[in-house]
Amino acid sequence: MRYCPRCGVELVTRMEGGRERPACPACGYVFFGEFSVGVGGVVMRDGKVLLIRRGHEPSRGWWQLPGGYAEADEVVVDAVAREVLEEAGVRARVVESLGFRHSVGGKGSIGGPSTNVYIIFRMEPLDPDGHEPVCDGDEITGAGYFSPEEIASMERVQNLTKWAIGRATANVMGFKPAMLNQDPARPGWILFEIGRAHV
């Protein structure tokens, strides 16, 4: 990144937050790196877990939980519900968060560090007796509910997916949505905690 995305002035390097970072001498903008939030859902129906098969790289042909990126203006519980619907045609709601993965990659697209947090949710279908999962045949080339035994015998199932299924089927207590933000000055946050009923 060479120019300020706010005002267009050429960036300089300065110490900010304990390290040198690109910063704007005119408006004060500081580039802290690229960050993304991903979400995935363990949707269970009759003891079976919803999986999708990737149609594009990376990991084309691998089975995994439905999921994807949360938009910058989207609450994570809405993001995972949207992704499950888009990828498998299943309407589901979040019950709790089972855990998250934090990864730091190489350089991002504009030069800074690329960091991702991926949150895994336990979900329940809103229409448990509804239609079977469907996929678009392009981005997603397969979708269905599979028993843990079937999944154990499948080739090319992602390790994070196996971990999440193990957590969900072991009935380990997760973090439940406990408080929704009511502050109009800073909308869009949600708090998760152990031991509270779903809101």
C-alpha positions as MATLAB code, in Angstrom:
seq = 'MRYCPRCGVELVTRMEGGRERPACPACGYVFFGEFSVGVGGVVMRDGKVLLIRRGHEPSRGWWQLPGGYAEADEVVVDAVAREVLEEAGVRARVVESLGFRHSVGGKGSIGGPSTNVYIIFRMEPLDPDGHEPVCDGDEITGAGYFSPEEIASMERVQNLTKWAIGRATANVMGFKPAMLNQDPARPGWILFEIGRAHV';
ca = [
       0.000    0.000    0.000;
       1.549    3.244   -1.118;
      -1.237    5.833   -0.851;
      -3.772    6.576    1.863;
      -7.181    5.015    1.088;
      -8.875    7.930    2.897;
      -7.221   11.025    1.425;
      -4.778    9.834   -1.246;
      -1.602   11.250    0.334;
       1.526    9.102   -0.001;
       2.046    6.965    3.122;
       5.131    7.090    5.317;
       6.377    4.548    7.850;
       6.072    5.369   11.546;
       6.029    3.592   14.887;
       2.454    2.806   15.919;
       1.403    0.209   18.480;
       4.918   -1.108   19.023;
       5.985   -1.625   15.396;
       6.560    0.265   12.167;
       3.424    0.588   10.056;
       2.343    2.436    6.907;
       0.637    5.663    8.029;
      -0.715    8.857    6.517;
       1.032   12.095    7.544;
      -2.034   14.144    6.541;
      -5.137   12.474    8.024;
      -3.593   10.051   10.525;
      -4.782    6.786    8.883;
      -2.724    3.743    9.992;
      -2.709    0.449    8.078;
      -2.830   -2.382   10.633;
      -2.974   -5.265    8.145;
      -5.668   -7.372    6.527;
      -8.103   -9.229    8.751;
     -10.957  -11.555    7.881;
     -13.539  -13.502    9.854;
     -14.758  -16.862    8.604;
     -17.666  -18.931    9.897;
     -18.704  -22.569    9.639;
     -21.730  -24.470   10.899;
     -22.130  -27.983   12.297;
     -25.780  -28.545   11.341;
     -27.145  -31.798   12.779;
     -30.342  -33.646   11.880;
     -31.269  -37.081   13.243;
     -27.689  -37.726   14.372;
     -26.229  -36.825   10.972;
     -24.058  -33.840   10.054;
     -24.446  -31.572    7.030;
     -21.362  -31.518    4.789;
     -20.612  -29.848    1.459;
     -17.981  -30.729   -1.163;
     -15.878  -27.862   -2.510;
     -16.013  -27.291   -6.255;
     -13.245  -24.672   -6.446;
      -9.674  -24.409   -5.247;
      -8.322  -24.366   -2.665;
      -9.237  -27.900   -1.530;
     -11.407  -28.735   -4.528;
     -13.173  -32.065   -3.965;
     -12.786  -32.004   -0.182;
     -15.744  -32.366    2.174;
     -16.229  -29.769    4.880;
     -18.762  -27.890    6.952;
     -20.727  -25.245    5.062;
     -19.292  -21.811    5.732;
     -17.427  -18.820    4.388;
     -16.487  -15.231    5.129;
     -18.530  -12.835    7.236;
     -19.104   -9.503    5.508;
     -17.693   -6.396    7.181;
     -21.207   -5.218    8.146;
     -22.620   -8.636    9.132;
     -23.080  -10.194   12.589;
     -21.385  -13.620   12.659;
     -24.565  -15.561   13.539;
     -26.256  -14.051   10.483;
     -23.194  -14.787    8.349;
     -23.093  -18.494    9.172;
     -26.857  -18.855    8.617;
     -26.470  -17.157    5.216;
     -23.522  -19.362    4.229;
     -25.337  -22.588    5.188;
     -28.348  -21.495    3.126;
     -26.212  -20.419    0.136;
     -24.048  -23.538    0.061;
     -26.519  -26.264    1.020;
     -30.022  -24.778    0.765;
     -30.635  -25.441    4.474;
     -32.156  -22.847    6.798;
     -30.539  -23.149   10.236;
     -29.947  -21.130   13.386;
     -26.997  -20.873   15.762;
     -27.251  -22.755   19.053;
     -23.734  -22.000   20.297;
     -20.125  -21.473   19.304;
     -17.926  -24.574   19.623;
     -14.584  -22.857   19.158;
     -12.473  -20.804   16.790;
      -9.262  -21.082   14.797;
      -6.825  -18.195   14.472;
      -4.337  -18.234   11.593;
      -1.679  -15.793   10.491;
      -0.697  -16.168    6.872;
       1.877  -14.450    4.730;
       1.537  -11.049    3.161;
      -1.953   -9.824    2.362;
      -2.999   -8.390   -0.987;
      -1.800   -4.897   -0.065;
       1.408   -5.777    1.714;
       0.511   -6.170    5.372;
      -0.018   -9.344    7.378;
      -3.039  -11.465    6.510;
      -4.904  -12.802    9.552;
      -8.058  -14.919    9.752;
     -10.315  -15.935   12.638;
     -12.667  -18.822   11.798;
     -15.578  -19.422   14.209;
     -17.325  -22.807   14.311;
     -20.966  -22.927   15.412;
     -23.298  -25.726   16.442;
     -26.547  -25.145   14.526;
     -29.977  -26.669   14.235;
     -32.093  -26.767   11.083;
     -35.192  -24.570   11.156;
     -37.102  -27.094    9.064;
     -35.782  -30.460   10.373;
     -38.314  -32.423    8.304;
     -37.800  -30.203    5.258;
     -36.174  -30.815    1.914;
     -32.790  -32.431    1.384;
     -29.683  -30.282    0.953;
     -29.000  -28.939   -2.530;
     -25.928  -27.391   -4.152;
     -25.185  -25.281   -7.216;
     -22.950  -27.905   -8.882;
     -20.187  -25.352   -9.413;
     -18.823  -23.733   -6.242;
     -20.336  -26.639   -4.273;
     -20.468  -30.049   -6.001;
     -22.121  -32.083   -3.275;
     -24.219  -31.608   -0.142;
     -25.827  -34.022    2.263;
     -26.297  -35.264    5.794;
     -23.854  -37.991    6.839;
     -23.516  -40.105    9.983;
     -20.274  -39.934   11.969;
     -19.539  -43.484   10.783;
     -19.994  -42.500    7.135;
     -17.780  -39.445    7.620;
     -15.052  -41.574    9.233;
     -14.918  -43.728    6.086;
     -14.963  -40.808    3.619;
     -11.777  -39.687    1.921;
     -10.798  -36.016    1.866;
     -12.650  -34.611    4.880;
     -10.948  -31.539    6.309;
      -9.340  -31.919    9.743;
     -11.074  -28.835   11.161;
     -14.398  -30.355   10.089;
     -13.561  -33.631   11.863;
     -12.608  -31.718   15.019;
     -15.840  -29.685   14.975;
     -18.002  -32.780   14.433;
     -16.255  -34.464   17.365;
     -17.014  -31.490   19.602;
     -20.630  -31.302   18.465;
     -21.360  -35.017   18.815;
     -19.682  -35.194   22.242;
     -22.202  -32.619   23.524;
     -19.430  -30.413   24.857;
     -20.831  -27.162   26.228;
     -20.084  -24.227   23.963;
     -20.476  -20.465   24.159;
     -24.108  -19.378   23.763;
     -25.257  -15.991   22.487;
     -25.916  -14.083   25.702;
     -26.303  -10.414   24.817;
     -27.138   -8.509   21.667;
     -25.918   -4.947   21.359;
     -28.628   -2.321   21.821;
     -26.329    0.703   21.360;
     -27.329    2.566   18.160;
     -23.932    4.325   18.120;
     -22.142    0.971   17.691;
     -24.533   -1.590   16.180;
     -23.783   -5.150   15.209;
     -22.041   -6.846   18.111;
     -23.019   -9.966   20.003;
     -21.551  -11.427   23.213;
     -21.103  -15.175   23.769;
     -20.709  -16.832   27.172;
     -20.932  -20.238   28.847;
     -24.126  -21.329   30.536;
     -26.779  -18.890   29.319;
     -29.855  -19.748   27.270;
     -29.899  -18.863   23.587;
     -31.284  -15.369   22.877;
];
